[in-house]
C-alpha cells in the first residue's frame, strides 16, 4: 500500500507553516521534514513545534530527512546524537541518511568499512529510540547503483537499516525497474519526481514511466510513502498539479491491492 507525501526541501523558500498549508490543500498524508532548512539538527525546540503543527494539521511526519553522512561524523558535520535528538523531538519514525561522501566507483575498501561500521552504530542508537535508519538512494554515495547498495546493505546486515529508492539519473527505465527488484529486501520509502537528465518536468509527462515503477514497487511487501520532491521551477502550482496525478495513480493501485487481498 502507498501513501502520498511531500519532501519539505521541495519548498526550501517557504516557512514550515506554508509547507503544512500546502500539504493540507494537496490532500496528502505526510511530510518528510528536511534537516537543512525547516528542522535543523540540534534545534529541539523548533522540531517539537514542527511536530505539533504537523499533527494539528492531521498530517504525519513520515521521516526526518537528515544530511548526516554515515562514516564521516568527525568531518565537521553535526553529530548523529544531535540528529537523533532532533528526530525524537520531531516524532519521526525514521531518519534518512547518506551513504558516505564518495561514489561506489571511487570508494576504497576503507571508505566502505567506515560507512558500514558507522551504520551499525547509529542503527543501534536509533533502535533504542524506536526509530529506523534509511539510506538515500543517490549518486555520489555508496548507494549510487543497485549493485553497490545491495553490497552495502548485506555488509551492514542490520534489521534497523533500510533503503529509499528513486529513479537514478541517466539510467534506462528497465534498469531502474530491475534496481527495484534488486534492493527490494530493504526498500522503504520512495522519492518521486520526473526529470529528463536533470531538467524538472511536469509529473504528468512521466506517467508512463512511473506506472511501470509503481507496478514494480507494489510487488514489494509493506506500506511506504511516495514522497514528491523537486517540482518544476519550485512552484506550488506545479506541485498541486503533480500530486493530483500521483494521487490518482496511487488510488487505482491501492484499489487493485485491496481487491487482491480480499
N, C-alpha and C positions, 0 to 999 in steps of 0.2 A: 504493500500500500504506500502511496505517495502523499506527502503534504507539500504545500507550496509556501515558500518563504522568500525573504529578501536578505541579501548581504548589505549591511548598512554602509559599507565602503563604497557602494554604488553612488551614494549621495554624500560624499565627504563634505560638500559645501553646505549641507543643511544641518540644522540642530537635531538633537535627539527628539524633541517634541515634534518637529516637522517630519522626521523619518517615521515616527509612530503614526502620525496623522495620515501620511501617505499609505502606510501599510493597512490601516483600518479601512480607508476608502477603497483600497485594492481588493479587500476581502481575502487576504492571505492568512496563514495560520501562525507564522512566527518570524523572528528576526535573528540572524546571526550578527551579533554586535561586534564591530571591529575594534581592535586594540590600538589602532594608530590615532584615531581622532575622537570617536564617541565614548569609548571606555578605555582610557589608557591604563596600563598596568600600574598598580600601586595606589590608584585613586579609588579607595574602597568606598568612601562616602558617595562619590559620583556613581559608582557601579550599583550601589544599593538603591540610589534614586532611579537609575535607569531600569532596574529590575521592578521596582514599584510601579513606575509609569507604564511599563510593558504589560504587566499583569492587569493594571487598571483598565487597559485598552482591550482586555480579553485576548491578548496575544501571548505566545510562548517565546521564551528565549531558547532558540534552537541550539545555540552554541556560542562560545566565545572565540572570535576569530583573532587569535594572537599572532604575533610575528616572532615568536620565540624560535630561534634557530637551534634545533636539537644538536648537542655536541659542542656548542660554542658559547656556553654560559659565561666563560671567563673573558670573552672578547668584547666587553663593553656594552652588552645588551642588558636589559632588565633580567633579574634572576627569575628562575621558574617559580620560586617561592612567592614572588610578587604577582606573577601571572596567576598562580593557583589561588592566592588570597583574593584577587580581583574576581576570578571566575566564581568563587564561592559567594561573594557578595552579590554578584550578578544573577545568582541561582542558575548558572549554566550547567547543563548535564554533561557537556563535552567541551574540550579545548582543542582548537585547531592549531597545529604547529607545523614547522617547516623542517624538512629532512636535510639539515646541514646547509652549507654555503656553496657547494660545487656540484656540477652535474655528474652523472654516472660515468661519462667517458673520461673526465679529468680526475675523478676521485681515486685516491690511493687506498690501499688496504687500511692504513691508519685513519684516513678520513671516514671510512665506513665504520671502523671499530668505535670511533668517537661517537658517532650517531647512535649506533646500536647500544653502547653502554649507557649513554645518557637517556635514551628512550626507555630502557628498563628502569632506570632510576626514577624518572618523572612519572612513569606509569604506576609505580608503586605508591608514590606520594599522592597522586590523583585518586587512585583506587581507594585509599584510606578516607577520602572525602566523597566517595561515590561519584566521581567524575571520570569520564573516559578521555583518552588521548587519540587524536585523529590527525594523520599527516595530510597536508595539502598535496595534491597530485599536480606537480608543477615542474616546468623546465628550470634548469639551473640548480636542481637539487637531486637527491638520490631517488626521487620518485618521478623522474622525467620520462621514464619508459615503463611499460608494464613488466618487462623482464627485471629491471633494476628494483622496481617497487616490490615485486614478488620476492626477490632475493632478500631485500631489507626486512620485510615482514617475517620471512622464515627465520632470519638470523635473530631478530628481536624475540620472536616466539613468546609473546606475552598476551594473555587474554584481555588485557585492558587497552590494547593498541589497535587502532583501526585506520582506514584509508578512505579519503574522499576520492571522487572521480570527477574529471571534466574533460571535454574534448581537447586532446593535445593539438597544438598549433602545427599546421603543415603536415598532418597525417591524413591518410585516406579514411573515408567513412568505415570501410571494412576493418581497417587496422584498429580504429577506435572501438568498434564493436567487439573485436577479438580481445582488446585490452580489458573490457568489462568482464568478460568471462575469466580472463587470467587472474584478475585481482578480486574476483567475487568472494572468496572466503573471508576477506577483511573489509569489504566495501560497505561504507556507511552513507554519508550524505553526498549530494551532487551539486556542483556549481554549474548553473545554467546560463548560457549566453549564445549568441550566434555571431560569429566573426568569419570573415574571409581573410586569411592571413591574420593581421591584427586590426583590420578595419571593422568597426562595430556596425552591424546592420540590423534592421528590424527583425524581431524574432519570427515574424510571420514568413519571412523569406527562407527560414531554415526548418520549417515544419517537417518536410520530407525527411531530412536528416534526423531530426530529433524524435520523430516517430520510431525510427529504427533504434536509436539509443534507448528510448524508453521501453521498447519491446524487449530489448536485451536486459535492461535493468529490472524489469518486472519479474524476470525469472530468478533474480537473486532474493533469497529469503530476507524477511524483515521489513520494518517500516522505516522510511527515510524521507528526509527533506530534499526537495528540489529548490535550491536557493538561487534566485535570479540575481545576476551580477553584471555590472558594467553594460548599461544600455547605451544606445547611440546618443552621442553628444551630452550624456549625463542628464537627459531631460526627463522630468517627471511624466510628461505626457507620453513619451515613448515607453516608459516603464509600464504605465497603465495599459497601453495597447498590448505590449508584450505579455504581461501577466495574464490578461484575459485569454490570449491564445493558449498559453501554458495551462491555465486552469481548465479550459475545455478539453484539452488533451488528457489531463490527469483525471477529470471526471469520467471520461469514457474508459480509461484504463482501469480505474478503481471499480467501475461497474462490472467490467469483464472479470476482474479478480473476485468480486463478491459472487457472481454467478457461478464461477468455477468452484468456490468454496462451498456453496450450498446446492 
